[in-house]
């Protein structure tokens, strides 16, 4: 699924249960945040390293550093722990952001 679709679907799923306009931003950030390492990788490899698309996706993306970073940002256990921490501290917007990250990761599953 592409990143903008995550934002649209997460906004529809999460905000349909609540009607607070201020919740749109953390939901949108949470929908996009798991893909942030991929965007950083692409722009770094393309603009700084001047790599071809083939090199980026067949070599650089497969390096352990990038694989671990992408996996961390898509980690369901980590996002669920962060939801619990945000709930404990009463940070509702943090809960929504992390819930949106969970939905993003679930929608990425095959």
Buried (B, 14 or more C-beta within 10 A) or exposed (E): EEBEEBBEBBBEBBBEEEEEEEBBEBBBBBBBBBBBBBEEBBEBBBEEEEBEEEBBBEEBBEEEEBEEBBEEBBBEEBBBEBBEEBEEEEBBBBBBBBBBBBBBBEBEEE
